[in-house]
């Protein structure tokens, strides 16, 4: 699957694929898949004082420290799958500026994950001028008006602070510079996060860097949900939603997990694996 995804990944060629793992759980990757693929362990880039960690937010907050990582890189979560050919322009413009959707949506408070997003937003509101952002966004919006942009404009005009952005759960384009600029301001917060070895409501996440970039206007606009489709695992072996996405023209699918009884989950896992393997074999 890794090899097939890499072939489909970016037409302009990916410099390399970096797989981040814990040293105690090194994956067994066949040599035939290792071309342009590198395995990096936590202790190679996360400060020793924060290890061991079992918190994905800690791992991702230090991702810019991976040895040899490119200035421009794309952060994939492990539930994202490349299902059609990607191009460089899907992630970066000609000047290397990250491409992103800036759809403004007030924070959804229906789940525990919202605490982490709120923590990120509190920091952005503390250190970024909302008035500068508002005037910049309104000027930029004139060049790409649509329903989502108009809704974003209404939210920005209605509220006097950053209220949140749409989280597509898609791979995100970053630059090391984005991390460096963000953590010039939030270095203490990143260190505090490093000490949280397990996820908690007090966490911040790598989305703080994305929020910082959006708030500062350092991005190239693209339409919302242009890159791919986010879907939840269905509670049966058919996975009709996934099959429908695989027949479409989406470039990435994020297959999000949820609480499922263990025995049912094992069956569904086998079904998902079979569906994806058959898809990549025929792609």
C-alpha positions in Angstrom: 0.0 0.0 0.0 2.9 2.4 0.8 4.4 1.9 -2.6 1.2 2.3 -4.5 0.3 5.4 -2.5 3.7 6.9 -3.1 3.4 6.3 -6.9 0.0 8.2 -6.8 1.1 10.8 -4.4 2.5 13.8 -6.2 3.1 14.0 -10.0 6.1 16.3 -9.4 7.7 13.6 -7.2 8.0 13.5 -3.5 11.5 14.0 -2.2 10.9 11.2 0.3 8.2 9.7 2.6 9.0 9.8 6.3 7.3 7.3 8.5 7.4 8.4 12.2 7.3 5.6 14.8 8.3 4.8 18.3 11.6 2.8 18.5 9.8 0.0 20.4 7.3 -0.4 17.6 9.4 -0.4 14.5 7.4 -1.5 11.5 8.6 -4.3 9.3 8.8 -2.6 5.9 10.0 -4.7 3.0 13.2 -3.5 1.3 11.3 -3.1 -2.0 9.2 -0.3 -0.4 12.1 1.6 1.2 13.1 3.5 -1.9 12.6 7.2 -1.1 11.0 6.1 2.2 12.6 6.7 5.6 11.7 5.5 9.1 12.3 8.1 11.9 12.0 7.3 15.6 10.7 9.6 18.2 14.0 9.9 19.9 15.6 11.3 16.7 13.7 14.6 16.9 11.7 14.9 20.1 13.7 16.3 23.0 14.8 13.5 25.3 13.1 15.1 28.4 9.7 14.6 26.8 10.2 10.8 26.1 8.6 8.4 26.1 5.5 10.0 24.8 2.2 8.4 23.9 0.6 11.7 22.8 0.3 12.3 19.1 0.0 16.1 19.7 3.5 16.1 21.2 4.9 14.1 18.2 3.3 16.4 15.6 4.4 19.6 17.4 8.0 18.7 17.0 7.7 17.4 13.4 9.8 20.2 12.0 12.7 18.8 14.0 12.9 15.6 12.0 16.5 15.3 10.7 16.7 16.2 7.0 13.1 17.2 6.6 12.5 19.5 3.6 11.6 23.1 4.1 8.3 22.4 2.5 6.6 19.3 3.7 3.1 17.7 4.0 1.9 16.3 7.2 -0.3 13.1 6.7 -2.1 11.5 9.6 -2.3 7.7 9.6 -5.9 7.6 8.6 -5.4 9.5 5.3 -5.1 7.6 2.1 -4.0 8.9 -1.3 -6.5 7.6 -3.8 -5.8 9.7 -6.9 -2.8 11.5 -8.2 -1.8 14.6 -6.3 0.1 17.5 -7.8 2.5 20.0 -6.2 0.0 22.8 -6.7 -2.4 20.9 -4.4 -0.1 21.9 -1.5 2.2 24.8 -2.5 2.0 27.7 -4.9 4.8 28.6 -7.3 6.5 30.6 -4.5 6.4 27.7 -2.1 3.6 29.2 0.0 1.2 26.6 1.5 -2.1 26.2 -0.1 -5.0 26.1 2.3 -8.7 26.6 2.8 -9.6 29.5 5.0 -13.3 28.8 5.7 -14.3 30.4 9.0 -16.6 28.4 11.2 -17.3 28.9 14.9 -15.8 26.1 16.9 -18.0 23.0 17.2 -18.2 22.1 20.9 -19.8 18.7 20.6 -16.8 16.6 21.5 -13.7 16.5 23.7 -11.4 17.2 20.7 -12.9 20.7 20.7 -10.9 21.5 23.8 -7.7 21.2 21.9 -8.9 23.4 19.1 -10.1 25.9 21.7 -6.7 25.9 23.4 -5.1 26.7 20.0 -7.6 29.5 19.4 -7.0 31.1 22.8 -3.3 31.5 22.0 -4.0 32.9 18.6 -6.5 35.5 20.0 -3.9 36.4 22.7 -1.1 37.2 20.2 -2.5 38.0 16.8 -4.3 41.2 15.8 -7.9 40.2 14.7 -8.5 43.7 13.2 -5.5 43.2 10.8 -6.7 39.7 9.9 -10.3 40.9 9.3 -9.3 43.7 6.8 -6.8 41.4 5.1 -9.4 38.6 4.8 -12.2 40.9 3.5 -9.9 42.3 0.8 -8.7 38.8 -0.3 -12.3 37.5 -0.4 -13.3 39.9 -3.1 -11.2 37.8 -5.6 -12.9 34.4 -4.9 -16.5 34.9 -3.7 -18.7 31.9 -3.2 -21.2 30.7 -0.6 -18.6 29.5 1.9 -16.6 32.7 1.6 -19.7 34.8 2.1 -20.5 32.9 5.3 -16.9 33.4 6.5 -17.3 37.1 5.9 -20.5 37.2 7.9 -18.8 35.3 10.8 -15.8 37.7 10.7 -18.0 40.8 10.7 -20.3 39.4 13.5 -17.5 38.4 15.9 -14.7 40.5 17.3 -12.2 37.6 17.7 -11.0 34.4 16.0 -13.7 31.8 16.3 -12.2 29.0 14.3 -11.6 27.5 10.9 -13.1 24.5 9.1 -11.0 21.4 9.9 -11.1 19.2 6.8 -9.1 16.4 8.4 -6.9 16.3 5.3 -3.1 16.3 4.9 -1.7 19.8 5.6 1.1 21.7 3.8 3.6 23.2 6.1 7.0 24.9 6.0 9.6 24.6 8.7 9.5 28.4 8.7 5.8 28.2 9.8 6.8 26.2 12.9 9.8 28.4 13.6 7.7 31.6 13.5 4.9 30.1 15.5 7.1 28.8 18.3 9.1 32.0 18.6 5.9 33.2 20.3 4.7 29.9 21.8 7.9 28.2 22.8 6.8 27.9 26.5 3.5 26.4 25.4 5.2 23.8 23.2 7.5 22.8 26.1 4.5 22.5 28.4 2.8 20.3 25.8 5.9 18.1 25.6 5.4 17.2 29.3 1.9 15.8 28.6 2.8 12.2 27.8 -0.9 11.3 27.3 -3.6 13.3 25.4 -5.7 15.6 27.6 -8.1 18.5 27.3 -5.2 20.8 28.1 -3.3 19.9 24.9 -2.4 22.1 22.0 -1.8 20.6 18.6 0.0 21.2 15.3 -3.1 23.0 14.1 -1.8 26.0 16.2 0.7 26.4 13.4 -2.0 26.3 10.7 -4.1 28.8 12.7 -1.1 31.1 13.1 -0.5 30.9 9.3 -4.1 31.6 8.4 -4.4 34.4 11.0 -1.3 36.0 9.5 -2.5 35.6 5.9 0.5 33.4 4.9 -1.3 31.0 2.6 -2.6 30.6 -1.0 -6.3 30.2 -1.2 -8.1 27.1 -2.4 -11.7 26.1 -2.1 -12.9 24.2 0.9 -13.1 20.3 0.6 -11.2 20.5 -2.7 -8.5 18.0 -1.7 -10.5 15.0 -0.5 -13.3 13.5 1.6 -13.6 12.9 5.3 -15.8 10.0 6.3 -16.5 7.9 9.4 -16.0 4.1 9.5 -19.4 2.6 9.1 -20.7 -0.1 11.4 -20.8 -2.9 8.8 -18.6 -4.7 6.4 -19.9 -3.1 3.3 -18.5 0.4 3.9 -20.6 1.8 1.1 -19.5 5.4 1.7 -15.9 4.5 1.2 -16.6 2.5 -1.9 -18.5 5.5 -3.3 -15.6 7.8 -2.6 -13.1 5.4 -4.3 -15.2 5.5 -7.4 -15.1 9.4 -7.5 -12.4 11.9 -8.3 -11.3 12.8 -4.7 -7.6 12.8 -4.3 -7.5 11.8 -0.6 -9.8 10.0 1.7 -9.7 10.2 5.5 -11.2 7.2 7.1 -11.9 8.3 10.7 -12.3 5.7 13.4 -14.9 5.7 16.2 -15.9 3.6 19.2 -16.9 0.2 17.9 -17.3 -3.1 19.9 -14.0 -5.0 19.6 -15.3 -8.1 17.8 -17.1 -5.9 15.3 -14.1 -3.7 14.9 -11.9 -6.7 13.9 -14.4 -7.7 11.2 -14.6 -4.1 9.9 -10.8 -3.8 9.9 -10.5 -6.9 7.7 -13.2 -5.5 5.4 -11.4 -2.1 5.1 -8.1 -3.7 4.4 -9.7 -5.9 1.7 -11.4 -2.9 0.1 -8.3 -0.7 0.0 -6.0 -3.5 -1.2 -8.4 -4.3 -4.1 -8.6 -0.6 -4.9 -4.8 -0.1 -5.1 -4.3 -3.3 -7.1 -6.8 -2.0 -9.7 -5.6 1.6 -9.6 
